[in-house]
Amino acid sequence: MKHVAVSVLLLAALAIAQSWQVELVDTSCRPTDVFVKRDSGRTYVAYVTGEGSIRIASKDAIWRYQTLDTSLVRPDAGIHFAAGPGGRMAVSGVDDSTRPVVLERVDSGWVRVWTHTVLDPAAPLARAVYGADSIPIVIYAVNNYTSASYVIAETWVDSVWQVDTAASFVPPHDYGCELTLYDADCSPDAGPCFMTRFAYWFPPSMLPPTYEVGKDFRAGSGWRYVGLGGGFQAAVDGYDIVAGGPDTASAAVYSGGRLKFDQDSVWPAEVRDAAVQVDSAGREQIAFVSPDSVLRFAYKDTRWHFRQVPGVTTATCCDLALDETGQPVIAFEDTGGLWLAHGADMLGAGESPKSQASRHKLAATVVRGVLMLGAADSRQQTEGRGALLDAAGRRVMELHAGANDVSRLARGVYFVREVQAQAQAQAVRKVVVTQ
């Protein structure tokens, strides 16, 4: 019979366990845009191929693929992808008449669930997200050019789209204005958020427009706007936004030769693409493709820590999601294919104070080949969960609260990474399996 011994040493940083698990998702295409989402242990990747099609790949145990009918939405005009609980998926974009549309996956296939008259031939963008209880929300901008421009959020409630004016932008007197919707996101506890660029000019001036990039998010019963900077520049090179906790949101902007996370400068050089997330411990995470086409990842506790995904040297685009333990999941294009990089203990070198304060509450015990996972406080026993990693940081098995059968594991050193659902705190314990 095999026996398992657990060391009492808590490992604050496991440098040897930090690794990337890289897998090929689709080798038959060269994506020009990519989105990755995680929900209920499943990974979703949506991407526009270089051949002009839109594909959705999803994985629980294996990858499954589907291709959208491009008569419903134009891939060349840009798309946005959302995933919600229960396998709900939506793609937003524009149709052949440049009308903004939202498609949703139902049993019969992809169907149009929302559309609008032409908003603006130059930028007819709409973004779809899923709110609390998987309620669809559509966000889009309306331009009046010489008066106020504004952003609308429509929410599907009781079989009716309810309209909410989320934000208005009014130019100075006699100025022209243009509002561009960049990105949108939502989380159940934070509500929807979106990112815009507002430009205005005094006709018929030949000077470049003055612009400002900003973010709007739910704050109580209303909306709050926060400016992220601007100046005399007509365009922004790239952007991404993610919903944070209640009454907040975080955004990435790369323009003018630098990458910023909100107002914080991250990378003092041009980047080709970037995506942001904030984990449950409040740490900012960012994935980006640097000018040399290398895929990089960074997170911040008291300072920024940088990692490089090994072997990726020709990347063009990327997107970032977080798994259930707060570790990065990066979808990216490289060498003519779509890939996924899943980080193991990438954040182990810099714990947040919240993590450190919670570590002593976690407990993992073993009796006769059964690993007992839970918190030392019996009130939290039902909330314990996590993963068992091998010495290289690869995930061996998922762990749940209570008894886990580990008697069939091969001899060697393993690590238990526990997560408490209430606070999403993490701790790592060394596990030795012996004969």
C-alpha positions as CSV (number, residue, x, y, z in Angstrom):
1,M,0.0,0.0,0.0
2,K,1.2,3.5,-0.8
3,H,1.3,6.1,2.0
4,V,1.3,9.8,1.7
5,A,3.2,12.2,4.0
6,V,2.5,15.9,4.1
7,S,5.2,18.4,5.2
8,V,4.1,21.1,7.6
9,L,6.2,23.7,5.6
10,L,4.1,26.3,3.8
11,L,5.8,27.3,0.5
12,A,5.4,31.0,-0.1
13,A,7.2,30.8,-3.5
14,L,7.7,27.7,-5.7
15,A,10.1,28.8,-8.3
16,I,10.7,25.3,-9.5
17,A,6.9,24.8,-9.9
18,Q,6.4,27.9,-12.1
19,S,5.7,26.6,-15.6
20,W,3.6,27.1,-18.7
21,Q,1.4,24.3,-20.1
22,V,1.2,25.1,-23.8
23,E,-1.3,23.3,-26.1
24,L,-2.3,23.7,-29.7
25,V,-5.9,24.6,-30.2
26,D,-6.2,25.0,-34.0
27,T,-3.3,24.6,-36.5
28,S,-5.4,25.2,-39.6
29,C,-5.6,28.9,-39.4
30,R,-3.8,32.1,-38.6
31,P,-6.0,34.2,-36.3
32,T,-6.1,37.9,-36.7
33,D,-8.1,38.4,-33.5
34,V,-8.7,36.1,-30.5
35,F,-10.8,36.1,-27.3
36,V,-10.5,33.6,-24.4
37,K,-13.1,33.1,-21.6
38,R,-13.3,30.7,-18.7
39,D,-16.5,29.6,-17.0
40,S,-17.4,26.7,-14.8
41,G,-14.1,24.9,-15.5
42,R,-14.6,25.2,-19.3
43,T,-12.4,27.2,-21.7
44,Y,-13.8,29.1,-24.7
45,V,-11.8,30.6,-27.5
46,A,-13.3,32.7,-30.3
47,Y,-11.1,33.9,-33.2
48,V,-11.2,35.4,-36.6
49,T,-9.1,33.4,-39.0
50,G,-6.9,34.8,-41.7
51,E,-9.2,33.1,-44.2
52,G,-12.1,35.3,-43.1
53,S,-14.1,32.9,-41.0
54,I,-15.2,33.1,-37.3
55,R,-14.6,30.0,-35.2
56,I,-15.5,29.0,-31.6
57,A,-13.5,26.4,-29.8
58,S,-14.6,25.1,-26.4
59,K,-13.0,22.5,-24.1
60,D,-13.9,20.7,-21.0
61,A,-12.2,17.3,-21.6
62,I,-11.5,17.8,-25.4
63,W,-11.7,20.6,-27.9
64,R,-14.9,21.1,-29.9
65,Y,-15.1,23.4,-32.8
66,Q,-17.8,25.3,-34.7
67,T,-17.8,27.9,-37.5
68,L,-20.2,30.8,-37.6
69,D,-22.2,31.6,-40.7
70,T,-20.6,34.8,-41.9
71,S,-23.8,35.9,-43.6
72,L,-25.0,36.8,-40.0
73,V,-21.9,38.8,-39.0
74,R,-18.9,40.2,-40.9
75,P,-15.6,38.9,-39.6
76,D,-13.7,41.8,-41.4
77,A,-15.5,44.4,-39.3
78,G,-14.3,43.1,-35.9
79,I,-16.2,41.0,-33.4
80,H,-16.6,40.7,-29.7
81,F,-17.2,37.4,-27.8
82,A,-18.9,36.7,-24.5
83,A,-19.4,33.5,-22.5
84,G,-21.7,33.0,-19.5
85,P,-22.8,30.2,-17.1
86,G,-24.4,27.1,-18.5
87,G,-22.4,27.3,-21.8
88,R,-24.1,30.5,-23.0
89,M,-22.1,32.1,-25.8
90,A,-22.7,35.4,-27.8
91,V,-20.8,37.1,-30.6
92,S,-21.4,40.7,-31.5
93,G,-20.4,42.6,-34.6
94,V,-22.1,44.1,-37.7
95,D,-24.0,42.6,-40.6
96,D,-23.6,43.3,-44.3
97,S,-25.7,46.5,-43.9
98,T,-23.3,47.7,-41.1
99,R,-26.1,47.3,-38.6
100,P,-24.8,46.2,-35.1
101,V,-26.0,42.7,-34.3
102,V,-25.7,40.2,-31.5
103,L,-25.8,36.4,-32.2
104,E,-26.4,33.8,-29.4
105,R,-25.9,30.1,-29.4
106,V,-29.1,28.1,-29.0
107,D,-30.0,24.5,-29.6
108,S,-30.8,25.1,-33.2
109,G,-27.5,27.0,-33.8
110,W,-26.5,30.6,-33.9
111,V,-29.4,33.1,-34.1
112,R,-29.7,36.8,-34.2
113,V,-31.1,38.0,-30.8
114,W,-30.5,41.8,-31.1
115,T,-30.0,44.3,-33.9
116,H,-30.2,48.0,-34.4
117,T,-30.5,50.5,-37.2
118,V,-27.2,51.8,-38.6
119,L,-25.5,53.8,-35.8
120,D,-22.5,55.2,-37.5
121,P,-21.0,53.8,-40.8
122,A,-17.5,54.7,-39.5
123,A,-17.8,52.8,-36.2
124,P,-21.1,50.8,-35.8
125,L,-19.9,48.8,-32.9
126,A,-21.9,47.0,-30.3
127,R,-20.5,44.8,-27.5
128,A,-22.5,42.0,-25.8
129,V,-21.7,40.8,-22.2
130,Y,-23.5,38.5,-19.7
131,G,-24.6,40.0,-16.4
132,A,-25.8,38.4,-13.2
133,D,-27.9,35.2,-13.8
134,S,-26.6,35.1,-17.4
135,I,-28.7,38.2,-18.4
136,P,-27.5,39.5,-21.8
137,I,-26.5,43.2,-21.9
138,V,-25.7,45.0,-25.2
139,I,-23.6,48.2,-25.1
140,Y,-23.2,50.6,-28.1
141,A,-22.4,54.2,-28.9
142,V,-24.6,56.8,-30.6
143,N,-22.9,59.8,-32.3
144,N,-24.5,63.2,-32.9
145,Y,-21.2,64.8,-33.9
146,T,-22.2,68.5,-33.3
147,S,-24.1,67.9,-30.0
148,A,-23.9,65.3,-27.3
149,S,-22.9,61.7,-28.1
150,Y,-23.8,59.0,-25.7
151,V,-23.5,55.3,-24.8
152,I,-26.6,53.0,-24.4
153,A,-26.8,49.8,-22.4
154,E,-29.7,47.5,-23.2
155,T,-30.5,44.7,-20.8
156,W,-32.8,41.7,-21.6
157,V,-35.3,41.7,-18.8
158,D,-38.6,39.8,-18.9
159,S,-38.4,39.3,-22.6
160,V,-37.9,43.0,-23.3
161,W,-34.8,45.0,-24.0
162,Q,-34.7,47.8,-21.4
163,V,-32.7,50.9,-22.4
164,D,-30.4,52.7,-20.1
165,T,-28.3,55.8,-21.1
166,A,-25.0,54.8,-19.6
167,A,-23.0,57.9,-20.3
168,S,-23.1,61.2,-22.3
169,F,-20.3,63.2,-23.8
170,V,-20.8,66.8,-24.6
171,P,-18.2,68.8,-26.6
172,P,-17.2,72.4,-25.9
173,H,-19.4,75.0,-27.6
174,D,-19.4,74.8,-31.4
175,Y,-17.1,71.8,-31.4
176,G,-17.6,68.7,-33.4
177,C,-17.4,65.4,-31.5
178,E,-17.0,61.7,-32.2
179,L,-17.5,58.8,-29.7
180,T,-16.0,55.4,-30.3
181,L,-16.8,52.3,-28.2
182,Y,-13.7,50.2,-27.7
183,D,-14.5,47.3,-25.3
184,A,-16.9,46.0,-22.7
185,D,-16.9,43.5,-19.9
186,C,-19.1,42.3,-17.0
187,S,-18.9,40.3,-13.9
188,P,-21.8,39.1,-11.6
189,D,-20.7,41.2,-8.6
190,A,-19.3,44.2,-10.5
191,G,-21.9,44.7,-13.3
192,P,-21.1,46.0,-16.8
193,C,-18.2,48.3,-17.7
194,F,-17.0,49.7,-21.0
195,M,-14.2,51.7,-22.6
196,T,-14.5,54.6,-25.0
197,R,-12.6,57.3,-26.9
198,F,-14.1,60.7,-27.1
199,A,-12.7,63.1,-29.7
200,Y,-13.7,66.7,-30.4
201,W,-12.5,69.4,-32.7
202,F,-13.4,73.0,-33.8
203,P,-14.4,73.0,-37.5
204,P,-12.9,73.7,-39.9
205,S,-9.6,73.5,-38.0
206,M,-6.9,71.4,-39.6
207,L,-5.5,70.6,-36.1
208,P,-5.7,66.9,-35.0
209,P,-8.7,66.2,-32.8
210,T,-8.3,66.3,-29.0
211,Y,-9.2,63.0,-27.5
212,E,-9.6,61.3,-24.2
213,V,-9.8,57.6,-23.5
214,G,-11.9,56.6,-20.5
215,K,-13.8,53.9,-18.7
216,D,-17.3,53.8,-17.4
217,F,-18.6,51.3,-14.8
218,R,-21.6,50.7,-12.5
219,A,-21.2,52.5,-9.2
220,G,-24.3,51.9,-7.0
221,S,-27.4,52.7,-9.0
222,G,-25.6,54.9,-11.6
223,W,-22.5,55.0,-13.8
224,R,-19.1,56.5,-13.1
225,Y,-16.6,57.8,-15.7
226,V,-12.8,57.8,-15.1
227,G,-10.5,59.4,-17.7
228,L,-7.4,57.4,-18.7
229,G,-5.5,60.2,-20.6
230,G,-5.4,61.6,-24.0
231,G,-4.1,64.5,-26.1
232,F,-3.6,65.6,-29.7
233,Q,-3.7,62.2,-31.3
234,A,-6.3,60.8,-33.5
235,A,-6.0,57.1,-32.6
236,V,-5.1,54.6,-29.9
237,D,-3.1,51.6,-30.8
238,G,-4.9,49.1,-28.6
239,Y,-7.1,48.6,-25.6
240,D,-8.7,46.1,-23.2
241,I,-11.0,46.4,-20.2
242,V,-12.0,44.0,-17.4
243,A,-14.7,44.3,-14.7
244,G,-13.2,44.3,-11.2
245,G,-14.9,44.2,-7.9
246,P,-18.0,46.2,-7.0
247,D,-17.8,49.9,-8.2
248,T,-14.6,49.5,-10.2
249,A,-13.0,48.3,-13.5
250,S,-9.5,48.1,-14.9
251,A,-8.3,48.9,-18.4
252,A,-5.1,48.6,-20.6
253,V,-4.2,51.3,-23.1
254,Y,-1.2,51.2,-25.4
255,S,-0.5,54.4,-27.2
256,G,2.4,56.7,-27.9
257,G,5.1,54.1,-27.3
258,R,4.0,52.7,-24.0
259,L,1.6,50.2,-22.3
260,K,-0.4,51.4,-19.3
261,F,-2.6,49.5,-16.9
262,D,-5.0,52.3,-16.1
263,Q,-2.6,55.1,-15.3
264,D,0.3,52.8,-14.3
265,S,3.0,52.5,-16.9
266,V,3.9,48.8,-17.4
267,W,6.1,48.6,-20.5
268,P,8.0,51.6,-21.9
269,A,7.8,50.5,-25.6
270,E,5.4,49.7,-28.3
271,V,3.3,46.5,-28.0
272,R,1.4,44.6,-30.6
273,D,-1.5,43.4,-28.4
274,A,-2.4,43.3,-24.7
275,A,-5.1,42.0,-22.4
276,V,-5.8,42.6,-18.7
277,Q,-7.4,40.8,-15.7
278,V,-7.6,41.4,-11.9
279,D,-7.6,38.3,-9.7
280,S,-9.7,37.9,-6.5
281,A,-6.7,39.0,-4.4
282,G,-6.7,42.3,-6.2
283,R,-3.5,41.6,-8.2
284,E,-3.3,43.1,-11.6
285,Q,-2.4,40.8,-14.4
286,I,-1.5,41.6,-18.0
287,A,-0.5,39.6,-21.1
288,F,1.1,41.3,-24.1
289,V,3.0,40.8,-27.3
290,S,6.1,42.9,-27.4
291,P,7.6,44.4,-30.6
292,D,9.9,41.4,-31.0
293,S,6.7,39.2,-31.2
294,V,7.6,37.6,-27.8
295,L,4.6,36.7,-25.6
296,R,5.0,38.1,-22.1
297,F,3.0,38.0,-18.9
298,A,3.2,40.4,-15.9
299,Y,1.5,40.7,-12.6
300,K,1.7,43.3,-9.8
301,D,1.6,43.0,-6.0
302,T,3.9,45.7,-4.7
303,R,5.7,45.9,-8.0
304,W,5.4,44.4,-11.5
305,H,6.8,40.9,-12.1
306,F,7.5,39.8,-15.7
307,R,7.5,36.3,-17.2
308,Q,8.0,35.1,-20.7
309,V,6.1,32.2,-22.3
310,P,9.0,30.1,-23.6
311,G,9.3,29.3,-27.2
312,V,6.9,31.9,-28.4
313,T,8.8,34.3,-30.8
314,T,6.4,35.1,-33.6
315,A,3.1,36.0,-31.8
316,T,0.8,38.6,-33.2
317,C,-2.3,38.7,-30.9
318,C,-3.3,37.5,-27.5
319,D,-6.1,37.5,-24.9
320,L,-6.1,36.7,-21.2
321,A,-8.4,34.9,-18.8
322,L,-8.0,33.5,-15.3
323,D,-8.6,29.9,-14.2
324,E,-10.4,29.0,-11.0
325,T,-7.3,29.5,-8.9
326,G,-6.4,32.9,-10.4
327,Q,-3.6,31.6,-12.7
328,P,-3.3,33.1,-16.2
329,V,-4.8,31.4,-19.3
330,I,-3.5,33.1,-22.5
331,A,-4.8,32.4,-26.0
332,F,-2.4,33.6,-28.7
333,E,-1.4,33.2,-32.4
334,D,2.1,31.9,-33.1
335,T,3.7,30.3,-36.2
336,G,0.4,30.0,-38.1
337,G,-1.7,28.4,-35.4
338,L,-3.9,29.2,-32.3
339,W,-2.4,28.2,-29.0
340,L,-3.2,28.2,-25.3
341,A,-0.7,28.8,-22.5
342,H,-1.9,27.9,-19.0
343,G,0.4,29.2,-16.2
344,A,1.1,27.1,-13.1
345,D,2.0,29.1,-9.9
346,M,3.0,32.1,-12.0
347,L,2.0,34.3,-9.1
348,G,3.6,32.3,-6.4
349,A,6.6,34.8,-6.0
350,G,4.4,37.6,-4.8
351,E,1.6,36.9,-2.4
352,S,-0.9,39.7,-1.6
353,P,-1.4,40.6,2.1
354,K,-4.8,39.0,1.8
355,S,-3.2,35.7,0.8
356,Q,-0.6,35.8,3.5
357,A,-3.2,36.5,6.2
358,S,-5.3,33.5,5.1
359,R,-2.6,30.9,4.7
360,H,-2.7,29.6,8.3
361,K,-6.4,28.7,8.0
362,L,-5.8,26.1,5.3
363,A,-5.2,22.5,6.0
364,A,-4.5,19.4,4.0
365,T,-4.3,16.0,5.9
366,V,-3.7,12.5,4.6
367,V,-4.8,9.2,6.2
368,R,-4.1,5.9,4.4
369,G,-3.9,7.2,0.8
370,V,-6.8,9.6,1.2
371,L,-6.0,13.3,1.0
372,M,-8.3,15.4,3.2
373,L,-8.7,18.9,1.9
374,G,-10.4,21.7,3.8
375,A,-9.8,24.6,6.1
376,A,-8.6,24.3,9.7
377,D,-11.7,26.2,10.7
378,S,-14.5,23.6,10.4
379,R,-17.0,26.2,9.2
380,Q,-14.9,26.5,6.0
381,Q,-14.5,22.7,5.4
382,T,-17.2,22.7,2.7
383,E,-15.5,25.5,0.8
384,G,-12.1,24.0,0.4
385,R,-11.0,23.1,-3.2
386,G,-7.8,23.2,-5.2
387,A,-5.5,21.2,-7.4
388,L,-2.7,18.7,-7.0
389,L,0.5,19.5,-9.0
390,D,3.6,17.5,-9.8
391,A,7.1,18.7,-9.2
392,A,7.1,20.5,-12.6
393,G,4.0,22.4,-11.8
394,R,1.7,20.3,-14.0
395,R,-1.8,19.7,-12.8
396,V,-2.3,16.0,-11.8
397,M,-5.8,16.1,-10.5
398,E,-8.5,18.4,-9.3
399,L,-9.2,18.4,-5.5
400,H,-12.4,18.9,-3.7
401,A,-13.4,19.6,-0.1
402,G,-13.1,16.4,2.0
403,A,-11.7,13.1,0.9
404,N,-9.6,12.7,-2.3
405,D,-8.3,9.3,-3.3
406,V,-4.5,9.6,-4.0
407,S,-3.6,6.0,-3.4
408,R,-2.9,5.4,-7.1
409,L,-0.4,8.1,-7.6
410,A,3.1,7.3,-8.6
411,R,5.8,7.8,-6.0
412,G,7.3,11.3,-5.9
413,V,6.9,14.8,-4.7
414,Y,3.6,16.7,-5.3
415,F,2.2,20.0,-4.2
416,V,-1.3,20.8,-3.0
417,R,-2.6,24.2,-4.1
418,E,-5.6,25.1,-2.1
419,V,-8.2,27.8,-2.7
420,Q,-10.9,29.0,-0.3
421,A,-14.0,30.0,-2.3
422,Q,-14.9,32.7,0.3
423,A,-11.7,34.7,-0.1
424,Q,-9.9,33.0,-3.0
425,A,-6.8,32.8,-0.9
426,Q,-4.1,30.4,-2.0
427,A,-1.5,28.3,-0.2
428,V,0.8,25.5,-1.4
429,R,1.9,22.4,0.7
430,K,4.4,19.8,-0.2
431,V,3.1,16.2,-0.5
432,V,5.4,13.2,-0.7
433,V,3.9,9.9,-2.0
434,T,5.8,6.8,-0.8
435,Q,5.3,3.1,-1.1
